Amino acid sequence: MMRWLTAVTQRNLLNMAVVIFIALASSFIVTTPVWAASSSLGIEHGHLTPCPSSPNCVVSQDADAKHAIEPIAYHVDRDTARATLLKVLTVVPRTEVIEQTDNYIHALSKSRIFKFIDDVEFYFPENESMIHIRSASRVGQSDLGVNRIRVEQIRLALRDLKI
């Protein structure tokens, strides 16, 4: 019985050490508090906010080569494109639309394990048949390409739906 109790205690201590290590390691990776909302969202003078210098962002307007991504072209009317995009966003895992207007959609997308939040924005300019996109992590440096992959998956879904 004593041997079993010692083994259980050692296993619990090891589990606690792993949890403490992960917590400490994440504090070095995360440079901003997780709860801090991004202050540079929305449309200003007909453009989405440019990406910061960190590689965890993509944007289709005014971007350097590292952050650039193509906007999504559509061949239907703007309201249909917007409604279709909103439907697609309902099936994107861990993603929730939190703001929408006639020409703008802002969604939050959470990472699976650590629940880091990415801001995903879509802008529908009045005189273009394009959806401009910005997807950016709120914290950390690298996103391991998650923002770019997410946007490309949304693009493919919209293409399959023939917008």
N, C-alpha and C positions, 0 to 999 in steps of 0.2 A: 504494500500500500504506500509506503514511504517513497519507494522508487518511482511509482506512478505519479505521486504528488510532486516530486522533484522535476520529473519530465514535463508535467503540465505547467509548472511555474517557469521553467526555462523557456518553453515554447511561448508563453505569454510575454515574458521579458523580451524575447527575440521579436515578436510581433510589435511590441511597443517601440523597440529600437528602430524597426523599419519605418513605422509611421512617423517617428520623430525625424528620421533621416529624410524622408520624402518632404515633410513640412519645411525643414531647413533648406533642402535643395531647391524647392519651389520659391522660397523667399529670395534666393539669389537670382533665379531666372526671371521672376516677376518684378519689374522695376516700378510699377505703379500699383496702388491698391486695386484689387479686383472690383471693388464697388465703385471705383471712380468712373463716371460717365465721360464719354468723349465730348469735348467741348466744341469740336469742329465738324459739325454735321449740318446737312441741309444744302440748300442751293443759294449761292450768292452771285449776283450778276450773271445768271444763266449758266453757272458752272458748279459742279460738285467740288468739295474741298480737295486740294491736292494731297497726295500721300506724304506722310512724314519720311524721314530718311531711313527708318527701319524697314527691313524687307518683309513686313507682315501686312502688306496692303497692296491692293490693285485698284486702278481707277482708269476710266476710259476717256477722261478729259485732262488735258494739260499735264501729262505724265512723262517722266523720263523712261528710258528703255527698261529699267528694272521693275517699274511699277505699272507699265502700260498694259492694257487689255482692250480688245476691240469692243465697241458698243454692240448691242444686239439690234440688228435691223428687223423691221417688221413690215408686212405687206397687207395689213388690214387697217381698219381705222384705229385711232389711238385708244378709244374706250374699250374696244375688243381686245387690243393688245394688253392694256392695263388689267382688265378682268381676267384674262388668261394667265398673266403673270401672278396675280393674286391666288388663283387656283393652284398653280404650280408651287407657290410658296407654302401652301397648306400641307404638301407632302414632303417638303425638305425637312429631314430629321432635325429635331430640337430647334426649330425656327418659328418665330412668332412675329407677325406684323404688328407694330406698335403705333405707327402713324401712317396716314395716307391722305393725299389730296388729289386733285385732278391731274397734277403733273409730277407727283413725288410719292414714293413709298419707302418707308424705313422699317427694316426688320432686324430683330436680334437673333443671332444664332449661337447656341452654346456648344462648347466642346463636350464630348462624351464623358471623359473621365474627370477632368479638373473643373468643368463648368465655366471655362473662360468664355467671355462674351465677345463676339464679333458684331460690328455694325455693318449691315448690308443695306445699301441705298440704291434706289433706281429713280432716274430722272427722265421724264418724257418732254423734251423741248417741243414747243408749239409748232414750229415750222420744219421739223425733221421727222422722218419715220425711223427714229432710232431711240433705243433705251440706253441712256448712259448709266454706268454702273460704278459704284465704289464699295469695296468690301475690305474692312480693316479690323485687325485685332485691337482690342482696347489696351492690352498689356503685353509685356514681353518684347522680344526682338524678332525671333523667327516664328513663323506659323507653319513651317514645314510644307508650304505651298497650299495649305487648306483653303485660303480665301480664293485663290486662282481656280482651284479644282471645283469649288462650290459654284462659282460663277459660270464655269464652262459646263457643269452639269445642268444648271438652270437654262443656259443657252440651248443645249441639246434637247431638253424637254420642250422648250418653246418651239424649236425647229420641228420636232416630231408632231407637235400640235398645229403646225402649218400657219404660224402667225407671220 
